Amino acid sequence: MKSSRQAAIALLSAGVLFSGCSSSSDKGGGHTGPTLPARTVTEGKWQEGPAEPEQQKPYPYDIDTHCGIKWVKFGGRWWVLDFVFPSVEQVKGEPPSHYGRRLAGYMTLIGAETANFDAAGMPTMQFVPTEDEPPGCA
């Protein structure tokens, strides 16, 4: 499980490096609303949000970190990581376990083409819809 956490950290670091020249004002801002309480994973139950999410409403959402944090399925479609807001942290509380396979947080549909994921101890991660499907991983 340690390797999945390392992969998640590597992906986040890469996102920060690739987005270093942009400011949050260029991307519409990372802050989507009030501070949210930390969530924990509920064994046997995945939180995926509704099939038709409302804009600006945070939904409990779990990301499978086994293959990293680049692809998510939310609102019935695939999304790909586009931007990481390194200084924005919307969820307050204890960060998730470093050895878990799931990251419990919140997904918020910001607009038709933007969704933000927030979790305790993590920067805001912004996703955009994609027609592609994620590649398999080992």
Disulfide bonds with the S-S distance in Angstrom:
Cys67-Cys137 1.39
